[in-house]
Amino acid sequence: MKISFKLQGLTCEACVKLCEIKIKKIHGITNIKYNVSKGVMDVESEGQINLGQIQAALSNTPYQATAL
């Protein structure tokens, strides 16, 4: 399954890496791609994944995931 969402609050490559680390902790994540120019992150997983899981993974960070 693939989910795409807008990622807000990123100011540098280190911000992107921190988000990737947090999101990769979600069980079943297989791939993450971030489009800097659009501010959109694509996450692929083996099973079902939803925006709520992404938001929960980022809850202790200054970054916010919102629906496209």
C-alpha positions in Angstrom: 0.0 0.0 0.0 1.1 3.6 -0.7 0.1 6.8 1.1 1.2 10.3 0.2 0.8 13.3 2.4 2.1 16.9 2.8 4.9 17.3 5.4 5.1 20.7 7.1 7.8 22.2 9.2 10.9 20.9 7.3 13.7 23.3 6.9 16.7 21.1 6.0 17.8 17.6 5.0 18.3 16.7 8.7 14.6 17.4 9.3 13.7 15.0 6.4 16.0 12.3 7.9 14.5 12.6 11.3 11.0 12.2 9.9 12.1 9.1 7.9 13.6 7.6 11.1 10.4 8.1 13.0 8.2 6.8 10.2 10.3 3.8 9.5 9.5 2.6 13.1 6.0 1.9 11.9 5.7 -1.9 11.3 5.7 -2.9 7.7 7.2 0.3 6.1 9.2 -0.7 3.0 10.1 2.6 1.3 10.0 6.3 1.9 10.5 9.1 -0.7 10.4 12.8 -0.1 9.8 15.4 -2.9 11.5 18.5 -1.6 9.9 20.9 -4.2 6.4 19.7 -3.4 6.8 19.0 0.3 5.2 15.6 -0.2 6.3 12.3 1.3 5.3 9.0 -0.2 5.4 6.0 2.1 5.0 2.4 1.0 4.2 -0.5 3.3 3.5 -4.2 3.2 0.0 -3.7 4.7 -2.5 -1.1 5.6 -1.2 2.3 6.7 -3.1 5.5 7.4 -2.4 9.2 8.0 -3.1 8.7 11.7 -0.2 6.3 12.1 2.1 8.8 10.4 0.9 11.6 12.6 1.4 9.5 15.7 5.0 8.7 14.6 5.7 12.4 14.3 3.9 13.5 17.4 7.0 14.3 19.4 8.6 16.3 16.6 7.8 19.8 15.3 6.7 18.4 11.9 3.1 17.8 10.8 1.7 15.4 8.3 -1.5 16.5 6.6 -3.7 15.0 3.9 -3.1 16.1 0.3 
